Amino acid sequence: MKITRRIATTVIASAALLAGGFMMLPTQDATAAEQVDGKLYMVIAGRQPVSHLDPALKYDLAVRMMQQQLYDALVKYEGNPSEIKPWLAESWSTSDDGLTWTFNLAKNAKFHDGSPVTAEAVVYSFKRTMEINEGPAWMLEGFVEADGIKAVDAHTVSFTLNKPYAAFLSFLPWWYVVNPAVVEANIKDGDFGQGFLQENAAGSGPYKLQRFEQGTAYVLERNDDYWKGFPYENDRMGGVIYRLVRESAAQRAALLKGEADLVTGLSPEERQAVNSNKDISTTSLPALTSFGLKMNTTQGVTADLNIRKALAYAYDYESFIKIMNGEAKLQTSPFTDAVQGMVPIADMPRRDIAKAKEYLAKSAHPDGGFEVEYVYVEGFEIERQMGLAMIDAYKDINVTVKMVPLTWPNMVARGAKPETSPDLMAIFATPVSTDPDAIAIQYHPSSAGKYYGSHFLNDPDLNALIEKARAETVWDKRAPIYAEIQQKIVDLQPEIFGMMRNRGVALRNWVKGYQDSPIRMGGEIDFYSVHLDPN
Amino acid sequence: MGQLIVRRLIFMIFMLIGLMAIVFAISNIAPGDPARLAAGPDATNEMVERLRVERGLDKPIVTRFAVYLSNLAAGDLGTSLHTRRAVVDDLARYFPATLELVLFSIAFAVLLGVPLGMAGAAFQNKIPDHSIRFLAVSGVALPMFWLGLMLQWYLSLELDLFPLGGRLGIMTPRPETVTGMLTVDSLLSGNFGTFQEAVWHLVLPSLALSLPALASIIRVNRAEMLETLNKDYILNARAQGIGPLRIVTAYALKNAILPTLAMIGLRFGWMLGGTVLVEGVFDYPGVGLYATKAAVSSDFDPIIAVTLVLGASFMLVNLLIDLTYALLDPRVRSQI
């Protein structure tokens, strides 16, 4: 049809013109950091949205990361190994019976609105969190009541505990202090200011909230008047943008293109891939996080200690390291290396088929011939590979493995009840404290129902040891109890103790002062010391 | 006509209730413990139970559905368990973004699809036709997710023509919210620079999202054009000396419009579904990402609300298309 060709050609030409029109639009400015009035804003590209900012509600890595910049707590975790540093509290003392803790506040501390951080504000913030009874409230539950927290004078706060609690101090970094005047002014229908604090901040931290654009980016402006100052001198540092980039391919592209200065959540391979660029470097640090295959100690085949031991001795531990590309280290105790009081356990199970068969012979299934269910996070490649390694390893003891990928919510739900908790479940657990109690308590019945308590271990001797250790306040007396606890947990084998994986970030070389600390979750950055130096 | 609209709208309400019932049932039957997830990883069992009671999650599913419907009648879409925000506010933020993306994609599909379809017909079985058909087949076959990544890699990272994702540069001041669609709002506030930037951010995601629709529109237009051009009345028109431009626009194109419209109605729904993938790749903060986040955390209220809004908009668009049909085609009009 010749007649229409001319028209078709015309139309195509106009389509081309239209496309050409698009090209006339301005191209992207390829400078690396965002700049505002000559100030540099560092861009962090991460995957997890910040669901809210309220220090009294549920925390996760993104929530905690933001709160750490906007708020201050009495003390703060810093460095590697993670240490508790004085922050709002310059110093503190404990009474001889371990029941009364007195904190002396820094007198120059002030909120973003210029008002001083007083003892009253500290008391108000603790009481608010306890009253709302969510988020960090569990940490002090049963040990401190709201009435036990008092402002002695404008700069002194005292806590009276119901019973001695060795881990008390190690939880305080997560109790952020809010500005009571700002919160009170924004209370609606007795909500403790929850509505306001969702997307607003009332803190004293090194950064101020500039914009909270849910699902896109969170912009923090450096608080140039921060009462504690900054550990670097760089007046050009203007702020930090936490930008959501959800796909790892897009994250890497953003880093290479200079749209992001620091990227979190990349796998070891992905980090190695970007590291070949001369402008980019990567970090790698073993975390406080443990990884284990939790076994249900109350139901099914794994209720039998002999079967649990057999499964532990038959597992191929080297596969952990292989799967992690060498970026991991095997656990030699239920406690990871960064936990205070960790001691390596001599008879930690390693692959030993003879021993596995020995234990199997003592069980109701002397020749194997049963199936174990292995539950892991759907789409989580390394956990899937561990399942495949398990299938191979357990062939040697005539045990078959049923691999069941589930979404995280479904895993949490299954692990919450002894009847539904699977034989084996892959769990990464990051404690919120470096105190050994934070790990030991995971093997106490009070953890039953939580994702790391899906083993439902309940051993009276172990329980007594854990309770005794947390009530003792002198470290020299606690340490031997924890050595005993670690041995006891390994003897009971409620899980196949796995590995400590390295985690890290990829960053452009002009990012200075970046520090990782094992207590922080993977992808949780502390902005305090980080700054951009283009020279 | 008026009667038809009323009838369809009433029917729509029942359809939506049915749709919600199904989604409500599915999301409740699926295993999962929303209260425990919302309370946080270390929450004590008492804290979890308190939250469960507070949010009515301990009640039987039928009661909860009834409560949900009565709240809905009062205009309350509930609150998210995770962000504690009212779902209405979230949707007001995310839905316009998705709508903007889908409208842009449809515009892409139509503006490129109609001329390409015509060109295919004009060069039937010649090289241009083959290439266009190749494009059409790939459009249906290529996964959007992969296509999005490829566009991102080539056009953004390699050629640096487009931004990697988002709706606007992070530090670009946002126009005052009127419709929630950045292109419209920036024009309303007279800020042409922001408008350009918003369009710039829309190009890659809408290209990825529009390809399947583009492919169908090409095919429909090509087929329709071929058929029409061989009709006797076209021969007659040519014999009467009517110019080719007029023949194509006044006769042939008019016939292709109806099936194209039908295709848009159908593809609109597909695109709303496709936003889940495309928004993820381009970090485009819309309903798709919001729904994914809600679904993986068993956050019921947002899940149901998204279903409701997407379902309603799909039905509304199809109603509009049916009405346009009636306006354009007297044969359809007489049947109403």
Contacts between the chains, C-beta under 8 A, distances in Angstrom:
chain1	res1	chain2	res2	distance
A	1	B	121	7.4
A	1	B	122	5.8
A	1	B	124	7.5
A	1	B	229	5.5
A	3	B	238	7.0
A	3	B	244	3.7
A	3	B	247	6.9
A	4	B	118	7.0
A	4	B	121	7.1
A	4	B	122	4.2
A	4	B	225	7.8
A	4	B	229	6.7
A	4	B	244	6.1
A	4	B	247	7.9
A	4	B	248	5.8
A	4	B	252	7.8
A	5	B	122	4.9
A	5	B	123	6.9
A	6	B	244	6.3
A	7	B	118	7.3
A	7	B	122	7.3
A	7	B	244	5.8
A	7	B	245	5.7
A	7	B	248	5.2
A	8	B	115	7.3
A	8	B	118	5.4
A	8	B	119	4.1
A	8	B	121	8.0
A	8	B	122	4.0
A	8	B	123	7.0
A	9	B	119	7.9
A	11	B	115	3.9
A	11	B	118	6.3
A	11	B	119	6.8
A	12	B	115	6.3
A	12	B	116	7.8
A	12	B	119	5.7
A	14	B	115	7.7
A	15	B	111	7.3
A	15	B	112	6.3
A	15	B	115	5.4
A	15	B	116	7.8
A	18	B	111	7.1
A	22	B	199	7.9
A	22	B	203	6.5
A	23	B	161	7.5
A	25	B	196	5.2
A	25	B	199	7.0
A	25	B	200	5.6
A	26	B	196	6.5
A	26	B	197	7.8
A	26	B	200	7.6
A	27	B	160	6.8
A	27	B	161	6.5
A	28	B	160	6.2
A	28	B	161	7.9
A	28	B	162	7.4
A	28	B	163	5.7
A	30	B	160	6.5
A	34	B	169	7.8
A	34	B	170	5.8
A	34	B	171	4.9
A	35	B	171	7.9
A	36	B	171	5.7
A	41	B	171	7.0
A	43	B	170	7.3
A	49	B	293	6.9
A	51	B	82	5.0
A	51	B	83	4.6
A	52	B	83	5.6
A	52	B	84	6.1
A	52	B	85	8.0
A	54	B	84	7.9
A	57	B	84	7.0
A	58	B	38	6.7
A	58	B	39	6.6
A	58	B	40	3.8
A	58	B	43	7.7
A	58	B	82	7.6
A	59	B	40	6.5
A	60	B	40	7.7
A	60	B	41	8.0
A	133	B	47	6.4
A	133	B	50	7.2
A	134	B	39	6.6
A	134	B	40	7.2
A	134	B	43	7.2
A	134	B	47	6.4
A	134	B	51	7.4
A	135	B	40	6.3
A	137	B	47	7.1
A	138	B	42	5.6
A	138	B	43	5.9
A	138	B	44	4.9
A	138	B	47	6.4
A	139	B	42	7.7
A	141	B	44	6.5
A	194	B	84	6.6
A	195	B	84	8.0
A	198	B	83	7.0
A	198	B	84	6.0
A	198	B	85	6.4
A	213	B	285	7.7
A	214	B	83	7.3
A	214	B	85	7.9
A	214	B	90	7.7
A	214	B	93	6.8
A	214	B	285	7.4
A	215	B	93	7.7
A	215	B	94	7.0
A	215	B	285	3.5
A	215	B	289	6.2
A	215	B	290	6.9
A	216	B	166	6.3
A	216	B	167	7.0
A	216	B	170	7.8
A	216	B	283	7.4
A	216	B	285	4.7
A	217	B	166	7.6
A	217	B	170	5.0
A	219	B	170	7.0
A	219	B	171	7.7
A	241	B	170	5.5
A	241	B	171	7.9
A	243	B	166	7.8
A	243	B	170	6.2
A	243	B	283	7.9
A	244	B	283	5.6
A	244	B	285	7.9
A	245	B	164	7.6
A	245	B	165	6.8
A	245	B	283	5.5
A	246	B	280	5.5
A	246	B	283	5.8
A	246	B	289	7.7
A	247	B	149	7.3
A	247	B	280	6.5
A	247	B	281	5.7
A	249	B	149	5.5
A	249	B	152	7.4
A	249	B	153	7.4
A	250	B	149	7.8
A	250	B	152	6.3
A	250	B	164	5.9
A	250	B	165	6.2
A	250	B	281	6.6
A	250	B	282	7.7
A	250	B	283	6.8
A	253	B	152	6.3
A	253	B	153	6.7
A	253	B	156	6.9
A	253	B	157	4.6
A	253	B	164	5.7
A	254	B	164	5.6
A	256	B	157	6.5
A	257	B	156	7.3
A	257	B	157	5.7
A	257	B	160	7.3
A	257	B	164	6.7
A	259	B	163	7.7
A	259	B	164	5.9
A	407	B	32	7.6
A	407	B	296	6.1
A	408	B	296	7.1
A	409	B	32	4.1
A	409	B	33	7.0
A	409	B	34	7.3
A	409	B	37	5.4
A	409	B	296	6.8
A	409	B	297	6.2
A	409	B	298	4.6
A	410	B	30	7.4
A	410	B	31	4.9
A	410	B	32	5.3
A	412	B	32	7.6
A	412	B	33	5.9
A	412	B	36	5.8
A	412	B	37	6.0
A	413	B	31	5.1
A	413	B	32	4.9
A	413	B	33	4.0
A	413	B	36	7.2
A	414	B	31	6.8
A	416	B	33	5.8
A	416	B	36	6.1
A	432	B	42	6.7
A	446	B	44	7.6
A	448	B	45	7.8
A	449	B	36	7.7
A	449	B	45	5.3
A	449	B	48	7.6
A	450	B	41	6.7
A	450	B	42	6.6
A	450	B	43	7.7
A	451	B	41	6.0
A	452	B	41	8.0
